[in-house]
Amino acid sequence: MNATNDIGPNNLCDSEIGTPIPWIGCALFLIVALWSLVLAGCSSVYETTKTARSPNEQLLLAQSLERGLIDAVLPIQPGQSVAVETVGLTADQAFVTARIEKWLSQEGLNLPKDGKESLIARVTLDAFGTLQDLTFVGIPQISGGLIPIAVPELALYKAQRQRGLVRLSIDFIEKKTGRLIRSTPLYEGDAFYNQYTVFFAFNYRDTDLLPPPP
């Protein structure tokens, strides 16, 4: 009498004595299925700035602007009167103008509000925004579809990185004639705020914001 063993899907996880594929076959099948889901959840996403800005984004931009002015050198003599105007591709000119006015005042320039200034300090914003990067390895959140229940996100490793970047220059222009007097080099500042998740539940963050947000 010849014994015939049926190796099929129904017997893959059969642990009956005498079966040619023991419980190890079931374990391998589950590992392959889980790994397939993990690979499906691996992603690297790059995004530009988002609006409306979160508190962290606001802190990143404010401190990036401050750091860009730390080593800035005033190219004109103190004591002169100036008015500040800012041009850029974002709607942040009022905020930047206020910060530049504060810096110029600290450097010894006068900022009259009666229109009698002799110079215009024209601030050109080449960059004022945040860069965001997401790296994810794990099983993404699943809801609906073929599975009737919702599965929460399971992250073996997740990194959410945020970097604020500000780049600007200032031209000092004679108000009466429109003649360019002096120009600064490009000033640049940045700040970062990163959040990490490891092995599903261990969270930590890394930032150079001072003080760090709660």
Secondary structure, 3 states (H helix, E strand, C coil): CCCCCCCCHHHCCCCCCCCCCCHHHHHHHHHHHHHHHHHHCCEEEEECCCCCCCHHHHHHHHHHHHHHCCCCCCCCCCCCEEEEEEECCCCCHHHHHHHHHHHHHHCCCECCCCCCCCEEEEEEEEEEEEEEEEEEEEECCECCCCCCCCECCEEEEEEEEEEEEEEEEEEEEECCCCCEEEECCCEEEEEEEEEEEECCCEEEEEECCCCCCC
